[in-house]
Amino acid sequence: MKKKLSMLLAACALMTAFSMPAHALEYEFDAPSVGLFGRPTSDETIYVGVNDSVNIDRSKSAALIPPTFGSPTSYTLNAGEYLTANLVTGQTGSVSTGGVTVIPPSVGGSTGADSSTNGSHWTPTYTAVTEDLYYAAGHLGTLKIPVIGLTVKVYQGTDSTTLAKGAGHFSNTSIWNGNVAFAAHNRGVANHFGKIHTLSIGDKITYTTKLGTRTYEVYSVSKISVNDVSVLNDSADNILTLVTCVMNQPDYRWCVQAKAA
C-alpha cells in the first residue's frame, strides 16, 4: 500500500512539473550609433558637365572593364574592354587593352574583310617607298598634330641620324595605304614625339606626301612593351602608328594609333 501511494505521489509531482508554463528569455540590445552604418552605394544623382552633351550614354552598355592592375595600360585613359560589347554600336570587343589591341571602326564602311568570303579573309594594303616619292629635301612627307603644336618632316628609317632630323618611317611598313608607322625622340633637341602620350581620342593628325593629304583621328593612346612589334603589322584600314620612348622606363614605349577620318 505504501509503495502504491509513493508511486502515485511521484506521478502527481511529475505531472505538476510538466504543467508549469514556460517563459522565453528576453534580450535587450542598445542601438548602434549612426556612424556605424555605411552610406548607400546607389546614386540617383544626374550629373551634367559644362561641356557634356545632354545625351551622353552613361549606362552599362558604355561601361569599360578596366585593364589588369599594373599592366602597361592600367592608367591609360579610355583603356579596357566594353562590359557589354554586344550592346555597343560599331564595337566588337576590345577598346584599348594589353597595349594596342584596339579594334578601330572600319574606314569607309569596310571591315577589312573580303565580302566574297563572308568576313573570313581580309586583305592588307601596302604602299612601298619608291624614289619618286621623295621630296627634293630628302623627306617623304610631313606630319601635323595641331593640338600639341607639332609639325615635323618624316624621313626613311629610324636610326639615330634620321631621328635627329625629324620623325623616322619604319621601313617595313607602308608609306601611304594601310598601316604607316613612324618613330621619333621624346626628349632632347629633336623631341618631336615628346607630347604624343597626351593626345586624346578623336584628336586630329594630318599626313601629307606626294600621294596626297589625309586626316586621321586618334583612337588609341597606350603604353606597350618594347618588344611588342605587333603595332607595325599590315592593316586593311588606313591608319597611322606613332611610337616613342617612355621617359625613365626603357622597357616600354608610348604608342598612338589613328585611323583615316
PyMOL commands that set and color helices and strands:
alter all, ss='L'
color gray80, all
select helices_A, chain A and resi 2-18+34-36+60-62+85-87+107-109+115-117+131-133+146-148+160-163+196-198+230-232
alter helices_A, ss='H'
color red, helices_A
select strands_A, chain A and resi 64-65+81-82+141-145+150-156+167-169+179-183+204-209+212-225+239-246+249-260
alter strands_A, ss='S'
color yellow, strands_A
deselect
rebuild
show_as cartoon
